[in-house]
């Protein structure tokens, strides 16, 4: 089985619907891809599933505040 190298199901937070300063997240394999909504053609970076989960957990506990 070959994993897709192109992210799918791009989405952004519902909290950022009325702003242009946000990022979109897409699924890529078992990880995530992230891109800037203002410049989608600039590309994206990818993370493993474990890296993405660690980031999400850190955000949930206000580690970056």
Order of alpha helices (4+ residues) and beta strands (2+ residues): beta-beta-beta-beta-alpha
